[in-house]
Amino acid sequence: MAISAADQAQALRPRQQELLAQLERFFFSHGYRVATMSDLAQELKCSKRTLYELAPSRKALFALIVDAWAQRLRRLGLEAEAVESDPRRKLAAYLEPGVSQTLGISAAFLTDVRELPAAQAILDNHQRIRMTHLTTILEDGVQAGVFRNIHPRLVASVCLAGIEKINDPAFLAQAGLSYSKAFAELYRLFMTGLEGS
């Protein structure tokens, strides 16, 4: 049975949790391919052995970080949405971590995710889970008469297609958008399209 990143993070010592936070910042900025395990150990001021206690390879470390980030984003979205009762606020609260938790993510990070099958699989699964829950929020909003009479699953699928485009670093460069700003723009378009008669 696989151990989730969240369960693993709870079992880690404070120093290991600190190292994972530093690794996340490094990987968000640079991706993983720019550094060897020796480079990472030097950057984080730790031993290679300490890094190997976290994961057996640089790729596995990167996948661990991607998984922990995705799980955190989902958790924050669910927690924020759960305290709201109005469907518009529920939706906005659920989507917001897609903006705040993507700040600082670089093209190098996105390229490395796309080129590492394990990381891409984590991201794809994360986005499917998010869109499944998004469909439920949309259904509730349509039933409450707050959102237009749209097809929730179709709208969530269109949103997912937009997200898949945003995951392409070449598109972001052509559009002149950061990852976080692209999510903010997509979500603004999404929210505007749902409201009204």
Phi and psi restraints in degrees (value plus and minus 20) as a CYANA .aco file:
   2 ALA   PHI     -95.1   -55.1
   2 ALA   PSI     123.5   163.5
   3 ILE   PHI    -115.0   -75.0
   3 ILE   PSI     109.4   149.4
   4 SER   PHI     -92.2   -52.2
   4 SER   PSI     140.0   180.0
   5 ALA   PHI     -81.1   -41.1
   5 ALA   PSI     -56.6   -16.6
   6 ALA   PHI     -85.8   -45.8
   6 ALA   PSI     -64.8   -24.8
   7 ASP   PHI     -84.3   -44.3
   7 ASP   PSI     -60.8   -20.8
   8 GLN   PHI     -83.9   -43.9
   8 GLN   PSI     -61.6   -21.6
   9 ALA   PHI     -82.1   -42.1
   9 ALA   PSI     -57.5   -17.5
  10 GLN   PHI     -87.0   -47.0
  10 GLN   PSI     -49.7    -9.7
  11 ALA   PHI    -104.7   -64.7
  11 ALA   PSI     -27.9    12.1
  12 LEU   PHI    -100.5   -60.5
  12 LEU   PSI     131.4   171.4
  13 ARG   PHI     -92.9   -52.9
  13 ARG   PSI     139.0   179.0
  14 PRO   PHI     -74.5   -34.5
  14 PRO   PSI     -60.0   -20.0
  15 ARG   PHI     -84.2   -44.2
  15 ARG   PSI     -59.3   -19.3
  16 GLN   PHI     -86.7   -46.7
  16 GLN   PSI     -59.6   -19.6
  17 GLN   PHI     -83.0   -43.0
  17 GLN   PSI     -60.0   -20.0
  18 GLU   PHI     -82.9   -42.9
  18 GLU   PSI     -62.6   -22.6
  19 LEU   PHI     -83.0   -43.0
  19 LEU   PSI     -60.3   -20.3
  20 LEU   PHI     -84.1   -44.1
  20 LEU   PSI     -58.4   -18.4
  21 ALA   PHI     -84.3   -44.3
  21 ALA   PSI     -60.9   -20.9
  22 GLN   PHI     -87.3   -47.3
  22 GLN   PSI     -60.3   -20.3
  23 LEU   PHI     -82.1   -42.1
  23 LEU   PSI     -61.0   -21.0
  24 GLU   PHI     -79.3   -39.3
  24 GLU   PSI     -67.5   -27.5
  25 ARG   PHI     -80.5   -40.5
  25 ARG   PSI     -63.6   -23.6
  26 PHE   PHI     -82.8   -42.8
  26 PHE   PSI     -70.3   -30.3
  27 PHE   PHI     -84.8   -44.8
  27 PHE   PSI     -59.7   -19.7
  28 PHE   PHI     -77.3   -37.3
  28 PHE   PSI     -60.1   -20.1
  29 SER   PHI    -100.0   -60.0
  29 SER   PSI     -58.7   -18.7
  30 HIS   PHI    -141.4  -101.4
  30 HIS   PSI     -30.6     9.4
  31 GLY   PHI      55.4    95.4
  31 GLY   PSI    -192.1  -152.1
  32 TYR   PHI    -125.7   -85.7
  32 TYR   PSI     -41.6    -1.6
  33 ARG   PHI     -93.3   -53.3
  33 ARG   PSI     -35.4     4.6
  34 VAL   PHI     -97.4   -57.4
  34 VAL   PSI     -32.8     7.2
  35 ALA   PHI    -152.3  -112.3
  35 ALA   PSI     120.4   160.4
  36 THR   PHI    -103.3   -63.3
  36 THR   PSI     153.1   193.1
  37 MET   PHI     -80.9   -40.9
  37 MET   PSI     -56.9   -16.9
  38 SER   PHI     -83.1   -43.1
  38 SER   PSI     -63.9   -23.9
  39 ASP   PHI     -81.3   -41.3
  39 ASP   PSI     -63.2   -23.2
  40 LEU   PHI     -84.0   -44.0
  40 LEU   PSI     -62.4   -22.4
  41 ALA   PHI     -80.5   -40.5
  41 ALA   PSI     -62.8   -22.8
  42 GLN   PHI     -85.4   -45.4
  42 GLN   PSI     -64.8   -24.8
  43 GLU   PHI     -80.0   -40.0
  43 GLU   PSI     -60.6   -20.6
  44 LEU   PHI    -111.9   -71.9
  44 LEU   PSI     -21.9    18.1
  45 LYS   PHI      35.8    75.8
  45 LYS   PSI      32.4    72.4
  46 CYS   PHI    -162.3  -122.3
  46 CYS   PSI     154.9   194.9
  47 SER   PHI    -106.1   -66.1
  47 SER   PSI     138.4   178.4
  48 LYS   PHI     -83.0   -43.0
  48 LYS   PSI     -54.8   -14.8
  49 ARG   PHI     -78.1   -38.1
  49 ARG   PSI     -60.3   -20.3
  50 THR   PHI     -81.2   -41.2
  50 THR   PSI     -61.0   -21.0
  51 LEU   PHI     -87.2   -47.2
  51 LEU   PSI     -60.3   -20.3
  52 TYR   PHI     -88.3   -48.3
  52 TYR   PSI     -40.7    -0.7
  53 GLU   PHI     -89.9   -49.9
  53 GLU   PSI     -46.9    -6.9
  54 LEU   PHI    -101.7   -61.7
  54 LEU   PSI     -59.1   -19.1
  55 ALA   PHI    -181.9  -141.9
  55 ALA   PSI     131.7   171.7
  56 PRO   PHI     -95.9   -55.9
  56 PRO   PSI     -29.5    10.5
  57 SER   PHI    -177.3  -137.3
  57 SER   PSI     148.6   188.6
  58 ARG   PHI     -82.4   -42.4
  58 ARG   PSI     -62.5   -22.5
  59 LYS   PHI     -83.0   -43.0
  59 LYS   PSI     -61.1   -21.1
  60 ALA   PHI     -86.9   -46.9
  60 ALA   PSI     -56.5   -16.5
  61 LEU   PHI     -81.5   -41.5
  61 LEU   PSI     -64.9   -24.9
  62 PHE   PHI     -82.1   -42.1
  62 PHE   PSI     -65.9   -25.9
  63 ALA   PHI     -82.3   -42.3
  63 ALA   PSI     -58.3   -18.3
  64 LEU   PHI     -80.9   -40.9
  64 LEU   PSI     -63.2   -23.2
  65 ILE   PHI     -86.3   -46.3
  65 ILE   PSI     -64.2   -24.2
  66 VAL   PHI     -80.3   -40.3
  66 VAL   PSI     -63.1   -23.1
  67 ASP   PHI     -85.1   -45.1
  67 ASP   PSI     -65.3   -25.3
  68 ALA   PHI     -83.0   -43.0
  68 ALA   PSI     -62.0   -22.0
  69 TRP   PHI     -82.1   -42.1
  69 TRP   PSI     -66.6   -26.6
  70 ALA   PHI     -83.5   -43.5
  70 ALA   PSI     -62.3   -22.3
  71 GLN   PHI     -85.2   -45.2
  71 GLN   PSI     -59.4   -19.4
  72 ARG   PHI     -83.8   -43.8
  72 ARG   PSI     -64.3   -24.3
  73 LEU   PHI     -79.7   -39.7
  73 LEU   PSI     -65.5   -25.5
  74 ARG   PHI     -84.1   -44.1
  74 ARG   PSI     -64.7   -24.7
  75 ARG   PHI     -80.6   -40.6
  75 ARG   PSI     -66.4   -26.4
  76 LEU   PHI     -82.4   -42.4
  76 LEU   PSI     -60.1   -20.1
  77 GLY   PHI     -83.4   -43.4
  77 GLY   PSI     -64.9   -24.9
  78 LEU   PHI     -86.4   -46.4
  78 LEU   PSI     -61.8   -21.8
  79 GLU   PHI     -83.4   -43.4
  79 GLU   PSI     -64.1   -24.1
  80 ALA   PHI     -87.4   -47.4
  80 ALA   PSI     -61.0   -21.0
  81 GLU   PHI     -87.2   -47.2
  81 GLU   PSI     -55.1   -15.1
  82 ALA   PHI     -84.4   -44.4
  82 ALA   PSI     -45.8    -5.8
  83 VAL   PHI    -108.8   -68.8
  83 VAL   PSI     -23.3    16.7
  84 GLU   PHI    -121.4   -81.4
  84 GLU   PSI     129.8   169.8
  85 SER   PHI    -132.0   -92.0
  85 SER   PSI     -52.9   -12.9
  86 ASP   PHI     -92.9   -52.9
  86 ASP   PSI     108.5   148.5
  87 PRO   PHI     -75.4   -35.4
  87 PRO   PSI     -56.4   -16.4
  88 ARG   PHI     -83.3   -43.3
  88 ARG   PSI     -65.7   -25.7
  89 ARG   PHI     -89.9   -49.9
  89 ARG   PSI     -55.5   -15.5
  90 LYS   PHI     -79.2   -39.2
  90 LYS   PSI     -66.9   -26.9
  91 LEU   PHI     -84.2   -44.2
  91 LEU   PSI     -67.2   -27.2
  92 ALA   PHI     -81.3   -41.3
  92 ALA   PSI     -62.4   -22.4
  93 ALA   PHI     -85.4   -45.4
  93 ALA   PSI     -59.3   -19.3
  94 TYR   PHI     -87.2   -47.2
  94 TYR   PSI     -58.4   -18.4
  95 LEU   PHI     -99.5   -59.5
  95 LEU   PSI     -46.9    -6.9
  96 GLU   PHI     -73.1   -33.1
  96 GLU   PSI     -63.1   -23.1
  97 PRO   PHI     -79.9   -39.9
  97 PRO   PSI     -42.9    -2.9
  98 GLY   PHI     -82.5   -42.5
  98 GLY   PSI     -41.4    -1.4
  99 VAL   PHI    -114.8   -74.8
  99 VAL   PSI     -75.7   -35.7
 100 SER   PHI     -86.0   -46.0
 100 SER   PSI     -53.5   -13.5
 101 GLN   PHI    -108.1   -68.1
 101 GLN   PSI     -16.5    23.5
 102 THR   PHI    -130.5   -90.5
 102 THR   PSI     -18.4    21.6
 103 LEU   PHI     -79.7   -39.7
 103 LEU   PSI     113.8   153.8
 104 GLY   PHI      66.9   106.9
 104 GLY   PSI     -23.1    16.9
 105 ILE   PHI     -96.6   -56.6
 105 ILE   PSI     107.1   147.1
 106 SER   PHI    -118.8   -78.8
 106 SER   PSI     148.2   188.2
 107 ALA   PHI     -81.1   -41.1
 107 ALA   PSI     -55.1   -15.1
 108 ALA   PHI     -82.1   -42.1
 108 ALA   PSI     -62.3   -22.3
 109 PHE   PHI     -81.2   -41.2
 109 PHE   PSI     -69.7   -29.7
 110 LEU   PHI     -82.7   -42.7
 110 LEU   PSI     -59.7   -19.7
 111 THR   PHI     -82.8   -42.8
 111 THR   PSI     -64.3   -24.3
 112 ASP   PHI     -85.7   -45.7
 112 ASP   PSI     -56.7   -16.7
 113 VAL   PHI     -81.5   -41.5
 113 VAL   PSI     -67.0   -27.0
 114 ARG   PHI     -83.1   -43.1
 114 ARG   PSI     -51.8   -11.8
 115 GLU   PHI    -115.0   -75.0
 115 GLU   PSI     -24.9    15.1
 116 LEU   PHI    -131.3   -91.3
 116 LEU   PSI      86.6   126.6
 117 PRO   PHI     -72.7   -32.7
 117 PRO   PSI     -58.9   -18.9
 118 ALA   PHI     -83.6   -43.6
 118 ALA   PSI     -61.9   -21.9
 119 ALA   PHI     -89.2   -49.2
 119 ALA   PSI     -61.5   -21.5
 120 GLN   PHI     -83.4   -43.4
 120 GLN   PSI     -59.1   -19.1
 121 ALA   PHI     -83.4   -43.4
 121 ALA   PSI     -59.6   -19.6
 122 ILE   PHI     -82.6   -42.6
 122 ILE   PSI     -67.2   -27.2
 123 LEU   PHI     -84.6   -44.6
 123 LEU   PSI     -62.9   -22.9
 124 ASP   PHI     -80.9   -40.9
 124 ASP   PSI     -65.5   -25.5
 125 ASN   PHI     -82.9   -42.9
 125 ASN   PSI     -64.1   -24.1
 126 HIS   PHI     -76.6   -36.6
 126 HIS   PSI     -67.3   -27.3
 127 GLN   PHI     -89.8   -49.8
 127 GLN   PSI     -53.4   -13.4
 128 ARG   PHI     -84.7   -44.7
 128 ARG   PSI     -63.2   -23.2
 129 ILE   PHI     -81.8   -41.8
 129 ILE   PSI     -65.9   -25.9
 130 ARG   PHI     -80.6   -40.6
 130 ARG   PSI     -62.8   -22.8
 131 MET   PHI     -91.4   -51.4
 131 MET   PSI     -51.3   -11.3
 132 THR   PHI     -82.7   -42.7
 132 THR   PSI     -64.9   -24.9
 133 HIS   PHI     -90.1   -50.1
 133 HIS   PSI     -55.8   -15.8
 134 LEU   PHI     -78.1   -38.1
 134 LEU   PSI     -60.9   -20.9
 135 THR   PHI     -77.8   -37.8
 135 THR   PSI     -62.4   -22.4
 136 THR   PHI     -83.2   -43.2
 136 THR   PSI     -64.0   -24.0
 137 ILE   PHI     -82.0   -42.0
 137 ILE   PSI     -62.4   -22.4
 138 LEU   PHI     -84.1   -44.1
 138 LEU   PSI     -63.2   -23.2
 139 GLU   PHI     -78.1   -38.1
 139 GLU   PSI     -65.5   -25.5
 140 ASP   PHI     -82.4   -42.4
 140 ASP   PSI     -61.0   -21.0
 141 GLY   PHI     -87.1   -47.1
 141 GLY   PSI     -57.7   -17.7
 142 VAL   PHI     -87.5   -47.5
 142 VAL   PSI     -65.7   -25.7
 143 GLN   PHI     -82.1   -42.1
 143 GLN   PSI     -53.7   -13.7
 144 ALA   PHI     -99.6   -59.6
 144 ALA   PSI     -26.8    13.2
 145 GLY   PHI      57.4    97.4
 145 GLY   PSI      -5.8    34.2
 146 VAL   PHI    -105.8   -65.8
 146 VAL   PSI     -57.0   -17.0
 147 PHE   PHI    -121.9   -81.9
 147 PHE   PSI     138.1   178.1
 148 ARG   PHI     -74.8   -34.8
 148 ARG   PSI     141.2   181.2
 149 ASN   PHI     -98.7   -58.7
 149 ASN   PSI      59.7    99.7
 150 ILE   PHI    -127.8   -87.8
 150 ILE   PSI     149.6   189.6
 151 HIS   PHI    -111.9   -71.9
 151 HIS   PSI      84.7   124.7
 152 PRO   PHI     -75.3   -35.3
 152 PRO   PSI     -61.6   -21.6
 153 ARG   PHI     -88.6   -48.6
 153 ARG   PSI     -59.2   -19.2
 154 LEU   PHI     -83.5   -43.5
 154 LEU   PSI     -65.6   -25.6
 155 VAL   PHI     -82.7   -42.7
 155 VAL   PSI     -62.9   -22.9
 156 ALA   PHI     -83.4   -43.4
 156 ALA   PSI     -57.8   -17.8
 157 SER   PHI     -86.5   -46.5
 157 SER   PSI     -58.6   -18.6
 158 VAL   PHI     -85.7   -45.7
 158 VAL   PSI     -60.3   -20.3
 159 CYS   PHI     -80.8   -40.8
 159 CYS   PSI     -63.7   -23.7
 160 LEU   PHI     -82.2   -42.2
 160 LEU   PSI     -59.3   -19.3
 161 ALA   PHI     -82.4   -42.4
 161 ALA   PSI     -59.3   -19.3
 162 GLY   PHI     -83.5   -43.5
 162 GLY   PSI     -61.1   -21.1
 163 ILE   PHI     -84.4   -44.4
 163 ILE   PSI     -61.2   -21.2
 164 GLU   PHI     -81.0   -41.0
 164 GLU   PSI     -56.1   -16.1
 165 LYS   PHI     -87.3   -47.3
 165 LYS   PSI     -61.8   -21.8
 166 ILE   PHI     -82.9   -42.9
 166 ILE   PSI     -49.6    -9.6
 167 ASN   PHI     -90.6   -50.6
 167 ASN   PSI     -27.3    12.7
 168 ASP   PHI    -110.3   -70.3
 168 ASP   PSI      89.8   129.8
 169 PRO   PHI     -80.8   -40.8
 169 PRO   PSI     -50.8   -10.8
 170 ALA   PHI     -85.8   -45.8
 170 ALA   PSI     -61.1   -21.1
 171 PHE   PHI     -82.2   -42.2
 171 PHE   PSI     -65.6   -25.6
 172 LEU   PHI     -79.6   -39.6
 172 LEU   PSI     -61.0   -21.0
 173 ALA   PHI     -84.5   -44.5
 173 ALA   PSI     -64.9   -24.9
 174 GLN   PHI     -83.2   -43.2
 174 GLN   PSI     -57.8   -17.8
 175 ALA   PHI    -100.7   -60.7
 175 ALA   PSI     -35.4     4.6
 176 GLY   PHI      50.2    90.2
 176 GLY   PSI      15.7    55.7
 177 LEU   PHI    -139.9   -99.9
 177 LEU   PSI     125.8   165.8
 178 SER   PHI     -99.3   -59.3
 178 SER   PSI     144.7   184.7
 179 TYR   PHI     -78.5   -38.5
 179 TYR   PSI     -68.4   -28.4
 180 SER   PHI     -83.4   -43.4
 180 SER   PSI     -65.0   -25.0
 181 LYS   PHI     -84.2   -44.2
 181 LYS   PSI     -57.2   -17.2
 182 ALA   PHI     -83.0   -43.0
 182 ALA   PSI     -61.5   -21.5
 183 PHE   PHI     -83.6   -43.6
 183 PHE   PSI     -63.1   -23.1
 184 ALA   PHI     -79.0   -39.0
 184 ALA   PSI     -63.2   -23.2
 185 GLU   PHI     -86.0   -46.0
 185 GLU   PSI     -64.6   -24.6
 186 LEU   PHI     -81.3   -41.3
 186 LEU   PSI     -66.0   -26.0
 187 TYR   PHI     -86.4   -46.4
 187 TYR   PSI     -55.7   -15.7
 188 ARG   PHI     -84.0   -44.0
 188 ARG   PSI     -65.9   -25.9
 189 LEU   PHI     -80.0   -40.0
 189 LEU   PSI     -64.1   -24.1
 190 PHE   PHI     -80.3   -40.3
 190 PHE   PSI     -70.4   -30.4
 191 MET   PHI     -83.8   -43.8
 191 MET   PSI     -62.5   -22.5
 192 THR   PHI     -82.2   -42.2
 192 THR   PSI     -60.3   -20.3
 193 GLY   PHI     -89.9   -49.9
 193 GLY   PSI     -44.5    -4.5
 194 LEU   PHI    -101.2   -61.2
 194 LEU   PSI     -46.5    -6.5
 195 GLU   PHI    -111.3   -71.3
 195 GLU   PSI     141.8   181.8
 196 GLY   PHI      87.1   127.1
 196 GLY   PSI    -196.0  -156.0
